[in-house]
Amino acid sequence: MKKARSLIAEYGKPVELEYIHSATPRGREAGVIVQQMMKEIGVKVNPIPLDFPGIMKQLFSKKFDITSWVIPGASDMGPLSMAQMYSKSPWNVSRYVNEEVDKLLLKQRLSIDPQVREETLCTIARKVNADAPFLYLFGRRYYGFANKNIRNITNSMLGEEILLLSDVWIDK
């Protein structure tokens, strides 16, 4: 934080940003949090609540200072990561460009080894987070906990947003 304050002071002019967020209670909370965090380093943030279509319009027209964005979770984050971070992707709304990350995204996309894909995605996450255009956690992870008598929960079900229970049964 000390370094951030120093850089703002070195800049020598007031810094004011708009933060576009969803017009939901959670979005408003995020607006307050970002506002408070930036205030600590001397940056004024004006939270702007918008509905989802309004956020998308700002994103794809590249008319924003800071914004929230939803990257959906999936059991395979490769396609979503490629769309969001590959420098030539129209879905790369952050305008993130990193030649090394582009190569890693292609590597994970072309690999047929699930372990290589997973390790490559973790490397990509570390590199993107080090560059800090945004904090990217590479999708939601879902965990299923069940009694030892629950049967037929398959691995393909885990990691999905919906846990299908039609073929699950209790062995007593």
C-alpha positions as CSV (number, residue, x, y, z in Angstrom):
1,M,0.0,0.0,0.0
2,K,2.9,2.3,0.7
3,K,4.2,1.9,-2.8
4,A,0.7,2.7,-4.3
5,R,0.5,5.8,-2.2
6,S,3.9,6.8,-3.3
7,L,3.1,6.3,-7.0
8,I,-0.1,8.4,-6.7
9,A,1.8,11.2,-4.9
10,E,4.5,11.0,-7.6
11,Y,1.8,11.4,-10.3
12,G,0.9,14.7,-8.6
13,K,-2.7,15.1,-9.8
14,P,-6.0,13.9,-8.3
15,V,-7.0,10.4,-9.5
16,E,-10.7,9.7,-9.9
17,L,-12.1,6.5,-11.4
18,E,-15.6,5.1,-12.1
19,Y,-16.3,1.5,-10.8
20,I,-19.1,-0.1,-12.7
21,H,-20.8,-2.9,-10.7
22,S,-24.0,-4.8,-10.7
23,A,-27.1,-3.1,-9.3
24,T,-27.5,-5.7,-6.6
25,P,-26.8,-5.7,-2.9
26,R,-23.6,-7.7,-3.5
27,G,-22.5,-5.3,-6.3
28,R,-23.1,-2.3,-4.1
29,E,-21.0,-3.9,-1.4
30,A,-18.2,-4.4,-3.9
31,G,-18.5,-0.8,-4.8
32,V,-18.1,0.3,-1.2
33,I,-15.1,-2.1,-0.7
34,V,-13.3,-0.8,-3.9
35,Q,-14.1,2.8,-2.9
36,Q,-12.6,2.3,0.6
37,M,-9.6,0.4,-0.7
38,M,-8.7,3.0,-3.2
39,K,-9.4,5.9,-0.8
40,E,-6.5,4.5,1.4
41,I,-4.1,5.2,-1.4
42,G,-5.6,8.6,-2.4
43,V,-7.8,7.5,-5.3
44,K,-11.4,8.6,-5.5
45,V,-13.8,6.0,-6.8
46,N,-17.3,6.7,-7.9
47,P,-19.3,3.5,-7.9
48,I,-21.8,3.2,-10.8
49,P,-24.5,0.5,-10.4
50,L,-25.8,-1.0,-13.7
51,D,-27.9,-3.9,-14.8
52,F,-26.1,-6.8,-16.6
53,P,-26.9,-5.5,-20.1
54,G,-25.5,-2.1,-19.1
55,I,-22.3,-3.7,-17.8
56,M,-21.9,-5.7,-21.0
57,K,-22.4,-2.6,-23.2
58,Q,-19.7,-0.7,-21.3
59,L,-17.4,-3.8,-21.4
60,F,-17.6,-4.5,-25.1
61,S,-17.4,-0.8,-26.0
62,K,-14.3,-0.6,-23.8
63,K,-15.8,2.3,-21.9
64,F,-14.8,1.7,-18.3
65,D,-12.1,2.4,-15.8
66,I,-12.9,-0.5,-13.4
67,T,-15.7,-3.0,-13.6
68,S,-16.9,-6.3,-12.2
69,W,-17.4,-9.2,-14.6
70,V,-18.6,-12.7,-14.3
71,I,-16.5,-15.5,-15.6
72,P,-18.7,-18.6,-15.2
73,G,-17.3,-21.7,-13.6
74,A,-17.0,-25.1,-15.4
75,S,-15.3,-28.4,-14.8
76,D,-12.9,-27.5,-17.7
77,M,-11.9,-23.9,-17.5
78,G,-9.7,-24.1,-20.6
79,P,-12.3,-22.8,-23.1
80,L,-13.4,-19.9,-20.8
81,S,-9.8,-19.0,-20.0
82,M,-9.0,-18.9,-23.7
83,A,-12.0,-16.7,-24.4
84,Q,-11.3,-14.3,-21.5
85,M,-7.5,-13.9,-21.8
86,Y,-6.2,-14.8,-25.2
87,S,-5.0,-11.5,-26.6
88,K,-6.9,-11.9,-29.9
89,S,-10.2,-13.0,-28.4
90,P,-13.2,-10.7,-28.8
91,W,-14.2,-11.8,-25.2
92,N,-10.9,-10.5,-23.8
93,V,-12.8,-7.5,-22.3
94,S,-9.9,-6.5,-20.0
95,R,-7.6,-6.0,-23.1
96,Y,-5.1,-8.2,-21.3
97,V,-2.0,-9.0,-23.5
98,N,0.8,-11.3,-22.5
99,E,2.6,-13.3,-25.2
100,E,3.7,-16.0,-22.7
101,V,0.1,-16.5,-21.4
102,D,-1.1,-16.7,-25.1
103,K,1.4,-19.5,-25.6
104,L,0.3,-21.3,-22.4
105,L,-3.4,-20.9,-23.4
106,L,-2.7,-22.6,-26.7
107,K,-0.7,-25.3,-25.0
108,Q,-3.6,-26.1,-22.6
109,R,-6.0,-26.0,-25.5
110,L,-4.1,-28.4,-27.7
111,S,-3.1,-30.9,-24.9
112,I,-5.0,-34.1,-24.6
113,D,-3.5,-34.9,-21.2
114,P,-5.8,-33.7,-18.4
115,Q,-2.9,-33.3,-15.9
116,V,-0.9,-31.1,-18.4
117,R,-4.1,-29.0,-19.0
118,E,-4.7,-28.6,-15.2
119,E,-1.0,-27.7,-14.5
120,T,-0.9,-25.3,-17.4
121,L,-4.1,-23.5,-16.2
122,C,-2.6,-23.2,-12.8
123,T,0.6,-21.6,-14.3
124,I,-1.7,-19.3,-16.3
125,A,-3.5,-18.3,-13.2
126,R,-0.3,-17.4,-11.4
127,K,1.0,-15.3,-14.3
128,V,-2.3,-13.5,-14.8
129,N,-2.5,-12.7,-11.0
130,A,1.1,-11.5,-11.0
131,D,0.3,-9.1,-13.9
132,A,-2.9,-8.1,-11.9
133,P,-5.2,-6.8,-14.7
134,F,-7.8,-8.7,-12.6
135,L,-7.8,-11.4,-10.0
136,Y,-8.7,-14.6,-11.8
137,L,-9.3,-17.8,-9.7
138,F,-10.0,-20.1,-12.7
139,G,-13.6,-20.9,-12.0
140,R,-15.6,-22.2,-9.1
141,R,-14.8,-25.5,-7.5
142,Y,-17.6,-27.5,-6.1
143,Y,-17.1,-30.2,-3.5
144,G,-19.6,-32.9,-2.7
145,F,-19.6,-34.4,0.8
146,A,-21.7,-37.5,1.3
147,N,-22.2,-40.3,3.8
148,K,-20.3,-43.5,3.0
149,N,-23.7,-45.1,2.2
150,I,-24.4,-42.8,-0.7
151,R,-23.7,-44.6,-4.0
152,N,-23.2,-43.8,-7.6
153,I,-21.9,-40.2,-7.4
154,T,-19.6,-40.2,-10.4
155,N,-16.5,-38.0,-10.9
156,S,-18.1,-36.5,-14.0
157,M,-20.7,-35.0,-11.7
158,L,-18.3,-33.3,-9.4
159,G,-17.1,-29.9,-10.5
160,E,-20.3,-29.2,-12.4
161,E,-22.7,-26.5,-11.3
162,I,-25.5,-29.0,-11.0
163,L,-25.3,-32.3,-9.1
164,L,-27.7,-34.7,-10.8
165,L,-29.1,-37.1,-8.2
166,S,-31.4,-39.2,-10.4
167,D,-28.9,-42.1,-10.4
168,V,-27.7,-41.7,-6.8
169,W,-29.0,-44.1,-4.2
170,I,-28.5,-45.0,-0.5
171,D,-27.0,-48.3,0.4
172,K,-28.3,-49.3,3.9
